[in-house]
Amino acid sequence: MLTKRLIICLDVRDRKVTKGVRFEGNIDVGDPVEMGAGYSNDGVDELVFYDIMASAENRPCDFEMVKDIARNVFVPFSVGGGIRNLEDMNQVLLAGAEKVSINSLAVLSPEIINQGALAFGSQCMVLGMDVKFVGVSERIPSGYEVVIHGGRKAMGKDAVAWALEACDRGIGEICLNSIDTDGMKHGYELAVTEKVSQAVNVPVIASGGAGTPKHIAELFEKTSADAALVASMVHFGDYSVQSIKDSMRTAGIPVRGKPIIL
């Protein structure tokens, strides 16, 4: 049986990890390199770093920070935010990241997915999707609409249709974030997670809403998601990586053991 992955997301602003609720009210919680190294040592499966201000400030992501992370983190990690073109992707991968995550750029210029997959391989390409429930309609048959720019701009795109298009273009993984549940700690948005997971043939990471290990168990019991992304529940010290994994094992969810670093 394939194991389920536990992934921690670190949103970064001005070289500080920051966390908000529904993309608002952010507070700084620590240094991204130190926190990433700590989670790596504690046995997390993967990490995601998002430079949340890079696009708004019209600059590339912090490549030097990515290099610092790569020197201190011993699990796979992806980087998003400020990825503007193929050269930025190349610089992120050369700095030590295993994957690049694109979101607004992919929606506005879908051909970048084709170009990135051709240049670096689909395994390096992650689609970040922010979605919001708007109700079922002819235009949005799944009921979930794609939004960009930190949830500020609705795009009139159906979430499932966009996920399928991205896969056709060569995306290798989807990180699906529900704005409705983001930071709320009341549980994942299971309906859209299952809709997308059933529709595509690439791994889907569920994001937005985890508050307790029970929410993670519920995710894997009720959806076909391949991985659970968490942030608040570990950033504020409520749970450790190992306590979450222990709870997953107790719930009968297959998880990876803590790696031995020589």
ABEGO torsion letter per residue (X at the ends): XBBBBBBBBBBBBGGBBBBBBGGBGBBBAEBAAAAAAAAAAAGBABBBBBBAAAAAAGBBBBAAAAAAAAAABABBBBBBEGBABAAAAAAAAAAGBABBBBBAAAAABAAAAAAAAAAAEAAABBBBBBBBBAEBBAABAAGBBBBBGGGABBAGBBAAAAAAAAAAAGBABBBBBBAAABGAGAEBBAAAAAAAAAABABBBBBBGGBABAAAAAAAAAABABABBBBAAAAAAGABBAAAAAAAAAAAGBBBBBBBBBX
